Amino acid sequence: GTRAEIGEATLPDRFEEQARLRPGAPAVLFGGRELTYGELNTRANQLAHHLTTQGLGRGDLAGILLDRGLDFAIAVLAVVKTGAGYA
């Protein structure tokens, strides 16, 4: 598997940098609901930890079957944080 690279940093690295710099700034808006960078990072980290304890990691592929929305954004970020890809 490959990780999305942005310059020298990975996508999760860049996201975590924004979460540190702007934790209270809106990151995802959907259906009148909002998650800040800090909230999205915390929830994605929790799910990523759960996924890694279940064996998901670099080179794996995770299926995400969710409608677009906050939970979808959390799931995509969590999977990428594990080093896995998603479909």
PDB file of N, CA, C and O in Angstrom, chain B, residues numbered from 101:
ATOM      1  N   GLY B 101       0.820  -1.185   0.000  1.00  0.00           N
ATOM      2  CA  GLY B 101       0.000   0.000   0.000  1.00  0.00           C
ATOM      3  C   GLY B 101       0.860   1.243   0.000  1.00  0.00           C
ATOM      4  O   GLY B 101       2.041   1.201   0.344  1.00  0.00           O
ATOM      5  N   THR B 102       0.264   2.330  -0.383  1.00  0.00           N
ATOM      6  CA  THR B 102       0.967   3.608  -0.388  1.00  0.00           C
ATOM      7  C   THR B 102       0.209   4.595   0.478  1.00  0.00           C
ATOM      8  O   THR B 102      -0.996   4.471   0.697  1.00  0.00           O
ATOM      9  N   ARG B 103       0.946   5.573   0.960  1.00  0.00           N
ATOM     10  CA  ARG B 103       0.323   6.654   1.726  1.00  0.00           C
ATOM     11  C   ARG B 103       0.375   7.909   0.878  1.00  0.00           C
ATOM     12  O   ARG B 103       1.345   8.147   0.158  1.00  0.00           O
ATOM     13  N   ALA B 104      -0.680   8.713   0.971  1.00  0.00           N
ATOM     14  CA  ALA B 104      -0.686   9.982   0.247  1.00  0.00           C
ATOM     15  C   ALA B 104       0.395  10.879   0.827  1.00  0.00           C
ATOM     16  O   ALA B 104       0.414  11.136   2.031  1.00  0.00           O
ATOM     17  N   GLU B 105       1.279  11.345  -0.010  1.00  0.00           N
ATOM     18  CA  GLU B 105       2.370  12.210   0.442  1.00  0.00           C
ATOM     19  C   GLU B 105       2.091  13.650   0.029  1.00  0.00           C
ATOM     20  O   GLU B 105       1.678  13.915  -1.100  1.00  0.00           O
ATOM     21  N   ILE B 106       2.319  14.564   0.944  1.00  0.00           N
ATOM     22  CA  ILE B 106       2.199  15.990   0.665  1.00  0.00           C
ATOM     23  C   ILE B 106       3.533  16.584   1.059  1.00  0.00           C
ATOM     24  O   ILE B 106       3.786  16.819   2.240  1.00  0.00           O
ATOM     25  N   GLY B 107       4.401  16.833   0.068  1.00  0.00           N
ATOM     26  CA  GLY B 107       5.752  17.262   0.382  1.00  0.00           C
ATOM     27  C   GLY B 107       6.444  16.127   1.106  1.00  0.00           C
ATOM     28  O   GLY B 107       6.416  14.986   0.647  1.00  0.00           O
ATOM     29  N   GLU B 108       7.060  16.429   2.229  1.00  0.00           N
ATOM     30  CA  GLU B 108       7.741  15.420   3.033  1.00  0.00           C
ATOM     31  C   GLU B 108       6.806  14.756   4.034  1.00  0.00           C
ATOM     32  O   GLU B 108       7.111  13.677   4.542  1.00  0.00           O
ATOM     33  N   ALA B 109       5.675  15.386   4.323  1.00  0.00           N
ATOM     34  CA  ALA B 109       4.764  14.890   5.351  1.00  0.00           C
ATOM     35  C   ALA B 109       3.632  14.080   4.732  1.00  0.00           C
ATOM     36  O   ALA B 109       3.236  14.314   3.590  1.00  0.00           O
ATOM     37  N   THR B 110       3.122  13.131   5.498  1.00  0.00           N
ATOM     38  CA  THR B 110       1.975  12.342   5.053  1.00  0.00           C
ATOM     39  C   THR B 110       0.691  13.122   5.308  1.00  0.00           C
ATOM     40  O   THR B 110       0.689  14.112   6.040  1.00  0.00           O
ATOM     41  N   LEU B 111      -0.389  12.672   4.703  1.00  0.00           N
ATOM     42  CA  LEU B 111      -1.696  13.293   4.931  1.00  0.00           C
ATOM     43  C   LEU B 111      -2.052  13.312   6.417  1.00  0.00           C
ATOM     44  O   LEU B 111      -2.469  14.357   6.917  1.00  0.00           O
ATOM     45  N   PRO B 112      -1.903  12.189   7.152  1.00  0.00           N
ATOM     46  CA  PRO B 112      -2.201  12.253   8.590  1.00  0.00           C
ATOM     47  C   PRO B 112      -1.303  13.239   9.345  1.00  0.00           C
ATOM     48  O   PRO B 112      -1.757  13.900  10.280  1.00  0.00           O
ATOM     49  N   ASP B 113      -0.043  13.339   8.947  1.00  0.00           N
ATOM     50  CA  ASP B 113       0.859  14.304   9.582  1.00  0.00           C
ATOM     51  C   ASP B 113       0.353  15.729   9.379  1.00  0.00           C
ATOM     52  O   ASP B 113       0.305  16.517  10.324  1.00  0.00           O
ATOM     53  N   ARG B 114      -0.017  16.051   8.163  1.00  0.00           N
ATOM     54  CA  ARG B 114      -0.526  17.397   7.859  1.00  0.00           C
ATOM     55  C   ARG B 114      -1.822  17.680   8.604  1.00  0.00           C
ATOM     56  O   ARG B 114      -2.028  18.790   9.096  1.00  0.00           O
ATOM     57  N   PHE B 115      -2.695  16.684   8.688  1.00  0.00           N
ATOM     58  CA  PHE B 115      -3.951  16.889   9.403  1.00  0.00           C
ATOM     59  C   PHE B 115      -3.675  17.141  10.882  1.00  0.00           C
ATOM     60  O   PHE B 115      -4.246  18.060  11.469  1.00  0.00           O
ATOM     61  N   GLU B 116      -2.806  16.333  11.489  1.00  0.00           N
ATOM     62  CA  GLU B 116      -2.506  16.515  12.910  1.00  0.00           C
ATOM     63  C   GLU B 116      -1.846  17.861  13.178  1.00  0.00           C
ATOM     64  O   GLU B 116      -2.045  18.454  14.238  1.00  0.00           O
ATOM     65  N   GLU B 117      -1.064  18.342  12.225  1.00  0.00           N
ATOM     66  CA  GLU B 117      -0.474  19.672  12.367  1.00  0.00           C
ATOM     67  C   GLU B 117      -1.575  20.732  12.445  1.00  0.00           C
ATOM     68  O   GLU B 117      -1.516  21.631  13.284  1.00  0.00           O
ATOM     69  N   GLN B 118      -2.571  20.627  11.576  1.00  0.00           N
ATOM     70  CA  GLN B 118      -3.687  21.574  11.617  1.00  0.00           C
ATOM     71  C   GLN B 118      -4.485  21.435  12.913  1.00  0.00           C
ATOM     72  O   GLN B 118      -4.935  22.432  13.478  1.00  0.00           O
ATOM     73  N   ALA B 119      -4.657  20.205  13.380  1.00  0.00           N
ATOM     74  CA  ALA B 119      -5.387  19.991  14.636  1.00  0.00           C
ATOM     75  C   ALA B 119      -4.650  20.635  15.806  1.00  0.00           C
ATOM     76  O   ALA B 119      -5.285  21.150  16.726  1.00  0.00           O
ATOM     77  N   ARG B 120      -3.320  20.613  15.781  1.00  0.00           N
ATOM     78  CA  ARG B 120      -2.531  21.286  16.830  1.00  0.00           C
ATOM     79  C   ARG B 120      -2.619  22.802  16.715  1.00  0.00           C
ATOM     80  O   ARG B 120      -2.757  23.506  17.715  1.00  0.00           O
ATOM     81  N   LEU B 121      -2.538  23.296  15.477  1.00  0.00           N
ATOM     82  CA  LEU B 121      -2.516  24.739  15.258  1.00  0.00           C
ATOM     83  C   LEU B 121      -3.888  25.386  15.404  1.00  0.00           C
ATOM     84  O   LEU B 121      -3.992  26.526  15.855  1.00  0.00           O
ATOM     85  N   ARG B 122      -4.948  24.659  15.022  1.00  0.00           N
ATOM     86  CA  ARG B 122      -6.298  25.232  14.986  1.00  0.00           C
ATOM     87  C   ARG B 122      -7.325  24.257  15.546  1.00  0.00           C
ATOM     88  O   ARG B 122      -8.275  23.912  14.843  1.00  0.00           O
ATOM     89  N   PRO B 123      -7.170  23.802  16.783  1.00  0.00           N
ATOM     90  CA  PRO B 123      -8.063  22.751  17.300  1.00  0.00           C
ATOM     91  C   PRO B 123      -9.538  23.146  17.342  1.00  0.00           C
ATOM     92  O   PRO B 123     -10.406  22.277  17.255  1.00  0.00           O
ATOM     93  N   GLY B 124      -9.835  24.419  17.472  1.00  0.00           N
ATOM     94  CA  GLY B 124     -11.229  24.848  17.547  1.00  0.00           C
ATOM     95  C   GLY B 124     -11.831  25.273  16.230  1.00  0.00           C
ATOM     96  O   GLY B 124     -13.006  25.634  16.175  1.00  0.00           O
ATOM     97  N   ALA B 125     -11.043  25.237  15.159  1.00  0.00           N
ATOM     98  CA  ALA B 125     -11.542  25.645  13.844  1.00  0.00           C
ATOM     99  C   ALA B 125     -12.383  24.537  13.225  1.00  0.00           C
ATOM    100  O   ALA B 125     -12.080  23.359  13.415  1.00  0.00           O
ATOM    101  N   PRO B 126     -13.440  24.892  12.485  1.00  0.00           N
ATOM    102  CA  PRO B 126     -14.262  23.875  11.828  1.00  0.00           C
ATOM    103  C   PRO B 126     -13.454  23.078  10.806  1.00  0.00           C
ATOM    104  O   PRO B 126     -12.743  23.651   9.980  1.00  0.00           O
ATOM    105  N   ALA B 127     -13.570  21.765  10.868  1.00  0.00           N
ATOM    106  CA  ALA B 127     -12.892  20.884   9.915  1.00  0.00           C
ATOM    107  C   ALA B 127     -13.889  20.248   8.958  1.00  0.00           C
ATOM    108  O   ALA B 127     -13.617  20.124   7.764  1.00  0.00           O
ATOM    109  N   VAL B 128     -15.047  19.842   9.481  1.00  0.00           N
ATOM    110  CA  VAL B 128     -16.067  19.177   8.674  1.00  0.00           C
ATOM    111  C   VAL B 128     -17.426  19.762   9.042  1.00  0.00           C
ATOM    112  O   VAL B 128     -17.786  19.848  10.216  1.00  0.00           O
ATOM    113  N   LEU B 129     -18.166  20.157   8.025  1.00  0.00           N
ATOM    114  CA  LEU B 129     -19.532  20.642   8.189  1.00  0.00           C
ATOM    115  C   LEU B 129     -20.427  19.764   7.344  1.00  0.00           C
ATOM    116  O   LEU B 129     -20.165  19.568   6.157  1.00  0.00           O
ATOM    117  N   PHE B 130     -21.495  19.225   7.948  1.00  0.00           N
ATOM    118  CA  PHE B 130     -22.402  18.382   7.175  1.00  0.00           C
ATOM    119  C   PHE B 130     -23.766  18.390   7.845  1.00  0.00           C
ATOM    120  O   PHE B 130     -23.874  18.121   9.041  1.00  0.00           O
ATOM    121  N   GLY B 131     -24.800  18.695   7.088  1.00  0.00           N
ATOM    122  CA  GLY B 131     -26.168  18.647   7.586  1.00  0.00           C
ATOM    123  C   GLY B 131     -26.399  19.485   8.831  1.00  0.00           C
ATOM    124  O   GLY B 131     -27.142  19.079   9.725  1.00  0.00           O
ATOM    125  N   GLY B 132     -25.777  20.636   8.896  1.00  0.00           N
ATOM    126  CA  GLY B 132     -25.946  21.507  10.049  1.00  0.00           C
ATOM    127  C   GLY B 132     -25.120  21.100  11.256  1.00  0.00           C
ATOM    128  O   GLY B 132     -25.198  21.742  12.303  1.00  0.00           O
ATOM    129  N   ARG B 133     -24.337  20.051  11.125  1.00  0.00           N
ATOM    130  CA  ARG B 133     -23.457  19.605  12.213  1.00  0.00           C
ATOM    131  C   ARG B 133     -22.022  19.910  11.850  1.00  0.00           C
ATOM    132  O   ARG B 133     -21.676  20.042  10.676  1.00  0.00           O
ATOM    133  N   GLU B 134     -21.184  20.020  12.879  1.00  0.00           N
ATOM    134  CA  GLU B 134     -19.803  20.416  12.669  1.00  0.00           C
ATOM    135  C   GLU B 134     -18.877  19.638  13.594  1.00  0.00           C
ATOM    136  O   GLU B 134     -19.234  19.323  14.729  1.00  0.00           O
ATOM    137  N   LEU B 135     -17.694  19.335  13.099  1.00  0.00           N
ATOM    138  CA  LEU B 135     -16.616  18.824  13.936  1.00  0.00           C
ATOM    139  C   LEU B 135     -15.435  19.770  13.766  1.00  0.00           C
ATOM    140  O   LEU B 135     -15.106  20.160  12.646  1.00  0.00           O
ATOM    141  N   THR B 136     -14.802  20.137  14.862  1.00  0.00           N
ATOM    142  CA  THR B 136     -13.593  20.934  14.786  1.00  0.00           C
ATOM    143  C   THR B 136     -12.418  20.023  14.453  1.00  0.00           C
ATOM    144  O   THR B 136     -12.536  18.799  14.507  1.00  0.00           O
ATOM    145  N   TYR B 137     -11.291  20.628  14.110  1.00  0.00           N
ATOM    146  CA  TYR B 137     -10.089  19.844  13.857  1.00  0.00           C
ATOM    147  C   TYR B 137      -9.737  18.998  15.075  1.00  0.00           C
ATOM    148  O   TYR B 137      -9.384  17.826  14.940  1.00  0.00           O
ATOM    149  N   GLY B 138      -9.832  19.588  16.260  1.00  0.00           N
ATOM    150  CA  GLY B 138      -9.511  18.842  17.478  1.00  0.00           C
ATOM    151  C   GLY B 138     -10.447  17.671  17.707  1.00  0.00           C
ATOM    152  O   GLY B 138     -10.003  16.574  18.044  1.00  0.00           O
ATOM    153  N   GLU B 139     -11.749  17.899  17.523  1.00  0.00           N
ATOM    154  CA  GLU B 139     -12.732  16.824  17.707  1.00  0.00           C
ATOM    155  C   GLU B 139     -12.543  15.719  16.667  1.00  0.00           C
ATOM    156  O   GLU B 139     -12.564  14.534  16.999  1.00  0.00           O
ATOM    157  N   LEU B 140     -12.361  16.113  15.419  1.00  0.00           N
ATOM    158  CA  LEU B 140     -12.175  15.121  14.360  1.00  0.00           C
ATOM    159  C   LEU B 140     -10.905  14.311  14.601  1.00  0.00           C
ATOM    160  O   LEU B 140     -10.905  13.093  14.418  1.00  0.00           O
ATOM    161  N   ASN B 141      -9.835  14.966  15.005  1.00  0.00           N
ATOM    162  CA  ASN B 141      -8.591  14.265  15.265  1.00  0.00           C
ATOM    163  C   ASN B 141      -8.748  13.284  16.421  1.00  0.00           C
ATOM    164  O   ASN B 141      -8.288  12.146  16.331  1.00  0.00           O
ATOM    165  N   THR B 142      -9.388  13.707  17.496  1.00  0.00           N
ATOM    166  CA  THR B 142      -9.597  12.834  18.657  1.00  0.00           C
ATOM    167  C   THR B 142     -10.423  11.608  18.276  1.00  0.00           C
ATOM    168  O   THR B 142     -10.060  10.481  18.610  1.00  0.00           O
ATOM    169  N   ARG B 143     -11.527  11.831  17.581  1.00  0.00           N
ATOM    170  CA  ARG B 143     -12.402  10.706  17.218  1.00  0.00           C
ATOM    171  C   ARG B 143     -11.733   9.776  16.213  1.00  0.00           C
ATOM    172  O   ARG B 143     -11.888   8.558  16.299  1.00  0.00           O
ATOM    173  N   ALA B 144     -10.984  10.340  15.255  1.00  0.00           N
ATOM    174  CA  ALA B 144     -10.274   9.501  14.284  1.00  0.00           C
ATOM    175  C   ALA B 144      -9.167   8.709  14.972  1.00  0.00           C
ATOM    176  O   ALA B 144      -8.945   7.546  14.635  1.00  0.00           O
ATOM    177  N   ASN B 145      -8.473   9.313  15.924  1.00  0.00           N
ATOM    178  CA  ASN B 145      -7.431   8.592  16.663  1.00  0.00           C
ATOM    179  C   ASN B 145      -8.025   7.431  17.453  1.00  0.00           C
ATOM    180  O   ASN B 145      -7.440   6.349  17.508  1.00  0.00           O
ATOM    181  N   GLN B 146      -9.189   7.655  18.066  1.00  0.00           N
ATOM    182  CA  GLN B 146      -9.839   6.579  18.825  1.00  0.00           C
ATOM    183  C   GLN B 146     -10.198   5.418  17.910  1.00  0.00           C
ATOM    184  O   GLN B 146      -9.946   4.261  18.244  1.00  0.00           O
ATOM    185  N   LEU B 147     -10.783   5.720  16.759  1.00  0.00           N
ATOM    186  CA  LEU B 147     -11.154   4.660  15.825  1.00  0.00           C
ATOM    187  C   LEU B 147      -9.915   3.996  15.239  1.00  0.00           C
ATOM    188  O   LEU B 147      -9.890   2.776  15.080  1.00  0.00           O
ATOM    189  N   ALA B 148      -8.887   4.777  14.914  1.00  0.00           N
ATOM    190  CA  ALA B 148      -7.648   4.202  14.378  1.00  0.00           C
ATOM    191  C   ALA B 148      -7.027   3.239  15.387  1.00  0.00           C
ATOM    192  O   ALA B 148      -6.545   2.171  15.009  1.00  0.00           O
ATOM    193  N   HIS B 149      -7.037   3.607  16.654  1.00  0.00           N
ATOM    194  CA  HIS B 149      -6.501   2.721  17.694  1.00  0.00           C
ATOM    195  C   HIS B 149      -7.298   1.409  17.721  1.00  0.00           C
ATOM    196  O   HIS B 149      -6.717   0.325  17.772  1.00  0.00           O
ATOM    197  N   HIS B 150      -8.623   1.517  17.688  1.00  0.00           N
ATOM    198  CA  HIS B 150      -9.472   0.320  17.680  1.00  0.00           C
ATOM    199  C   HIS B 150      -9.164  -0.546  16.452  1.00  0.00           C
ATOM    200  O   HIS B 150      -9.038  -1.765  16.564  1.00  0.00           O
ATOM    201  N   LEU B 151      -9.046   0.084  15.293  1.00  0.00           N
ATOM    202  CA  LEU B 151      -8.781  -0.670  14.069  1.00  0.00           C
ATOM    203  C   LEU B 151      -7.424  -1.371  14.126  1.00  0.00           C
ATOM    204  O   LEU B 151      -7.301  -2.508  13.669  1.00  0.00           O
ATOM    205  N   THR B 152      -6.410  -0.715  14.676  1.00  0.00           N
ATOM    206  CA  THR B 152      -5.101  -1.364  14.764  1.00  0.00           C
ATOM    207  C   THR B 152      -5.131  -2.519  15.749  1.00  0.00           C
ATOM    208  O   THR B 152      -4.445  -3.519  15.539  1.00  0.00           O
ATOM    209  N   THR B 153      -5.915  -2.408  16.825  1.00  0.00           N
ATOM    210  CA  THR B 153      -6.011  -3.542  17.758  1.00  0.00           C
ATOM    211  C   THR B 153      -6.736  -4.721  17.116  1.00  0.00           C
ATOM    212  O   THR B 153      -6.592  -5.861  17.559  1.00  0.00           O
ATOM    213  N   GLN B 154      -7.519  -4.440  16.066  1.00  0.00           N
ATOM    214  CA  GLN B 154      -8.204  -5.506  15.329  1.00  0.00           C
ATOM    215  C   GLN B 154      -7.351  -6.043  14.183  1.00  0.00           C
ATOM    216  O   GLN B 154      -7.776  -6.944  13.459  1.00  0.00           O
ATOM    217  N   GLY B 155      -6.139  -5.487  14.016  1.00  0.00           N
ATOM    218  CA  GLY B 155      -5.211  -6.013  13.024  1.00  0.00           C
ATOM    219  C   GLY B 155      -5.065  -5.208  11.745  1.00  0.00           C
ATOM    220  O   GLY B 155      -4.313  -5.612  10.858  1.00  0.00           O
ATOM    221  N   LEU B 156      -5.755  -4.087  11.622  1.00  0.00           N
ATOM    222  CA  LEU B 156      -5.640  -3.278  10.406  1.00  0.00           C
ATOM    223  C   LEU B 156      -4.349  -2.470  10.451  1.00  0.00           C
ATOM    224  O   LEU B 156      -4.023  -1.867  11.474  1.00  0.00           O
ATOM    225  N   GLY B 157      -3.616  -2.460   9.341  1.00  0.00           N
ATOM    226  CA  GLY B 157      -2.367  -1.713   9.299  1.00  0.00           C
ATOM    227  C   GLY B 157      -1.895  -1.470   7.888  1.00  0.00           C
ATOM    228  O   GLY B 157      -2.616  -1.714   6.921  1.00  0.00           O
ATOM    229  N   ARG B 158      -0.674  -0.986   7.785  1.00  0.00           N
ATOM    230  CA  ARG B 158      -0.072  -0.643   6.496  1.00  0.00           C
ATOM    231  C   ARG B 158      -0.186  -1.808   5.520  1.00  0.00           C
ATOM    232  O   ARG B 158       0.121  -2.954   5.847  1.00  0.00           O
ATOM    233  N   GLY B 159      -0.635  -1.479   4.312  1.00  0.00           N
ATOM    234  CA  GLY B 159      -0.766  -2.486   3.270  1.00  0.00           C
ATOM    235  C   GLY B 159      -2.125  -3.157   3.232  1.00  0.00           C
ATOM    236  O   GLY B 159      -2.446  -3.852   2.268  1.00  0.00           O
ATOM    237  N   ASP B 160      -2.932  -2.957   4.271  1.00  0.00           N
ATOM    238  CA  ASP B 160      -4.276  -3.529   4.291  1.00  0.00           C
ATOM    239  C   ASP B 160      -5.250  -2.593   3.579  1.00  0.00           C
ATOM    240  O   ASP B 160      -4.935  -1.433   3.313  1.00  0.00           O
ATOM    241  N   LEU B 161      -6.430  -3.114   3.279  1.00  0.00           N
ATOM    242  CA  LEU B 161      -7.494  -2.336   2.666  1.00  0.00           C
ATOM    243  C   LEU B 161      -8.748  -2.486   3.514  1.00  0.00           C
ATOM    244  O   LEU B 161      -9.150  -3.600   3.848  1.00  0.00           O
ATOM    245  N   ALA B 162      -9.363  -1.360   3.862  1.00  0.00           N
ATOM    246  CA  ALA B 162     -10.589  -1.370   4.667  1.00  0.00           C
ATOM    247  C   ALA B 162     -11.752  -0.893   3.812  1.00  0.00           C
ATOM    248  O   ALA B 162     -11.633   0.099   3.092  1.00  0.00           O
ATOM    249  N   GLY B 163     -12.851  -1.582   3.888  1.00  0.00           N
ATOM    250  CA  GLY B 163     -14.066  -1.131   3.232  1.00  0.00           C
ATOM    251  C   GLY B 163     -14.814  -0.193   4.163  1.00  0.00           C
ATOM    252  O   GLY B 163     -14.984  -0.494   5.344  1.00  0.00           O
ATOM    253  N   ILE B 164     -15.259   0.937   3.644  1.00  0.00           N
ATOM    254  CA  ILE B 164     -16.045   1.887   4.434  1.00  0.00           C
ATOM    255  C   ILE B 164     -17.405   2.000   3.778  1.00  0.00           C
ATOM    256  O   ILE B 164     -17.532   2.516   2.667  1.00  0.00           O
ATOM    257  N   LEU B 165     -18.409   1.519   4.463  1.00  0.00           N
ATOM    258  CA  LEU B 165     -19.771   1.543   3.935  1.00  0.00           C
ATOM    259  C   LEU B 165     -20.612   2.452   4.823  1.00  0.00           C
ATOM    260  O   LEU B 165     -21.346   1.987   5.695  1.00  0.00           O
ATOM    261  N   LEU B 166     -20.493   3.735   4.590  1.00  0.00           N
ATOM    262  CA  LEU B 166     -21.234   4.751   5.337  1.00  0.00           C
ATOM    263  C   LEU B 166     -21.720   5.808   4.360  1.00  0.00           C
ATOM    264  O   LEU B 166     -21.086   6.059   3.336  1.00  0.00           O
ATOM    265  N   ASP B 167     -22.834   6.417   4.679  1.00  0.00           N
ATOM    266  CA  ASP B 167     -23.268   7.571   3.900  1.00  0.00           C
ATOM    267  C   ASP B 167     -22.330   8.732   4.174  1.00  0.00           C
ATOM    268  O   ASP B 167     -21.679   8.771   5.219  1.00  0.00           O
ATOM    269  N   ARG B 168     -22.255   9.675   3.249  1.00  0.00           N
ATOM    270  CA  ARG B 168     -21.447  10.864   3.473  1.00  0.00           C
ATOM    271  C   ARG B 168     -21.916  11.560   4.739  1.00  0.00           C
ATOM    272  O   ARG B 168     -23.114  11.641   5.009  1.00  0.00           O
ATOM    273  N   GLY B 169     -20.985  12.050   5.492  1.00  0.00           N
ATOM    274  CA  GLY B 169     -21.304  12.745   6.726  1.00  0.00           C
ATOM    275  C   GLY B 169     -20.125  12.739   7.671  1.00  0.00           C
ATOM    276  O   GLY B 169     -19.009  12.389   7.287  1.00  0.00           O
ATOM    277  N   LEU B 170     -20.374  13.125   8.906  1.00  0.00           N
ATOM    278  CA  LEU B 170     -19.303  13.221   9.894  1.00  0.00           C
ATOM    279  C   LEU B 170     -18.664  11.868  10.169  1.00  0.00           C
ATOM    280  O   LEU B 170     -17.440  11.771  10.255  1.00  0.00           O
ATOM    281  N   ASP B 171     -19.475  10.820  10.308  1.00  0.00           N
ATOM    282  CA  ASP B 171     -18.927   9.494  10.590  1.00  0.00           C
ATOM    283  C   ASP B 171     -18.051   8.993   9.439  1.00  0.00           C
ATOM    284  O   ASP B 171     -17.049   8.315   9.667  1.00  0.00           O
ATOM    285  N   PHE B 172     -18.428   9.327   8.211  1.00  0.00           N
ATOM    286  CA  PHE B 172     -17.620   8.950   7.061  1.00  0.00           C
ATOM    287  C   PHE B 172     -16.258   9.640   7.126  1.00  0.00           C
ATOM    288  O   PHE B 172     -15.232   9.002   6.892  1.00  0.00           O
ATOM    289  N   ALA B 173     -16.239  10.925   7.438  1.00  0.00           N
ATOM    290  CA  ALA B 173     -14.976  11.670   7.538  1.00  0.00           C
ATOM    291  C   ALA B 173     -14.090  11.079   8.627  1.00  0.00           C
ATOM    292  O   ALA B 173     -12.880  10.948   8.441  1.00  0.00           O
ATOM    293  N   ILE B 174     -14.682  10.725   9.754  1.00  0.00           N
ATOM    294  CA  ILE B 174     -13.928  10.115  10.853  1.00  0.00           C
ATOM    295  C   ILE B 174     -13.332   8.785  10.403  1.00  0.00           C
ATOM    296  O   ILE B 174     -12.162   8.506  10.661  1.00  0.00           O
ATOM    297  N   ALA B 175     -14.141   7.963   9.728  1.00  0.00           N
ATOM    298  CA  ALA B 175     -13.687   6.635   9.305  1.00  0.00           C
ATOM    299  C   ALA B 175     -12.549   6.727   8.290  1.00  0.00           C
ATOM    300  O   ALA B 175     -11.564   5.998   8.406  1.00  0.00           O
ATOM    301  N   VAL B 176     -12.669   7.607   7.304  1.00  0.00           N
ATOM    302  CA  VAL B 176     -11.620   7.745   6.294  1.00  0.00           C
ATOM    303  C   VAL B 176     -10.320   8.190   6.949  1.00  0.00           C
ATOM    304  O   VAL B 176      -9.264   7.614   6.685  1.00  0.00           O
ATOM    305  N   LEU B 177     -10.386   9.202   7.795  1.00  0.00           N
ATOM    306  CA  LEU B 177      -9.173   9.684   8.452  1.00  0.00           C
ATOM    307  C   LEU B 177      -8.568   8.607   9.346  1.00  0.00           C
ATOM    308  O   LEU B 177      -7.349   8.445   9.383  1.00  0.00           O
ATOM    309  N   ALA B 178      -9.406   7.876  10.060  1.00  0.00           N
ATOM    310  CA  ALA B 178      -8.916   6.806  10.942  1.00  0.00           C
ATOM    311  C   ALA B 178      -8.190   5.729  10.147  1.00  0.00           C
ATOM    312  O   ALA B 178      -7.109   5.292  10.543  1.00  0.00           O
ATOM    313  N   VAL B 179      -8.764   5.303   9.043  1.00  0.00           N
ATOM    314  CA  VAL B 179      -8.127   4.259   8.228  1.00  0.00           C
ATOM    315  C   VAL B 179      -6.781   4.744   7.705  1.00  0.00           C
ATOM    316  O   VAL B 179      -5.794   4.010   7.751  1.00  0.00           O
ATOM    317  N   VAL B 180      -6.738   5.977   7.208  1.00  0.00           N
ATOM    318  CA  VAL B 180      -5.481   6.512   6.684  1.00  0.00           C
ATOM    319  C   VAL B 180      -4.439   6.607   7.795  1.00  0.00           C
ATOM    320  O   VAL B 180      -3.252   6.387   7.553  1.00  0.00           O
ATOM    321  N   LYS B 181      -4.875   6.932   9.009  1.00  0.00           N
ATOM    322  CA  LYS B 181      -3.936   7.010  10.146  1.00  0.00           C
ATOM    323  C   LYS B 181      -3.332   5.642  10.465  1.00  0.00           C
ATOM    324  O   LYS B 181      -2.220   5.578  10.989  1.00  0.00           O
ATOM    325  N   THR B 182      -4.029   4.557  10.167  1.00  0.00           N
ATOM    326  CA  THR B 182      -3.471   3.218  10.430  1.00  0.00           C
ATOM    327  C   THR B 182      -2.433   2.833   9.382  1.00  0.00           C
ATOM    328  O   THR B 182      -1.673   1.885   9.583  1.00  0.00           O
ATOM    329  N   GLY B 183      -2.394   3.556   8.273  1.00  0.00           N
ATOM    330  CA  GLY B 183      -1.503   3.210   7.186  1.00  0.00           C
ATOM    331  C   GLY B 183      -2.185   2.360   6.124  1.00  0.00           C
ATOM    332  O   GLY B 183      -1.584   2.047   5.096  1.00  0.00           O
ATOM    333  N   ALA B 184      -3.424   1.991   6.365  1.00  0.00           N
ATOM    334  CA  ALA B 184      -4.174   1.177   5.406  1.00  0.00           C
ATOM    335  C   ALA B 184      -4.819   2.082   4.366  1.00  0.00           C
ATOM    336  O   ALA B 184      -4.850   3.304   4.513  1.00  0.00           O
ATOM    337  N   GLY B 185      -5.328   1.461   3.320  1.00  0.00           N
ATOM    338  CA  GLY B 185      -6.110   2.155   2.308  1.00  0.00           C
ATOM    339  C   GLY B 185      -7.590   1.869   2.539  1.00  0.00           C
ATOM    340  O   GLY B 185      -7.946   1.041   3.377  1.00  0.00           O
ATOM    341  N   TYR B 186      -8.433   2.548   1.805  1.00  0.00           N
ATOM    342  CA  TYR B 186      -9.867   2.327   1.961  1.00  0.00           C
ATOM    343  C   TYR B 186     -10.559   2.290   0.612  1.00  0.00           C
ATOM    344  O   TYR B 186     -10.075   2.837  -0.378  1.00  0.00           O
ATOM    345  N   ALA B 187     -11.700   1.634   0.604  1.00  0.00           N
ATOM    346  CA  ALA B 187     -12.529   1.564  -0.601  1.00  0.00           C
ATOM    347  C   ALA B 187     -13.962   1.792  -0.200  1.00  0.00           C
ATOM    348  O   ALA B 187     -14.851   1.779  -1.051  1.00  0.00           O
TER     349      ALA B 187
END
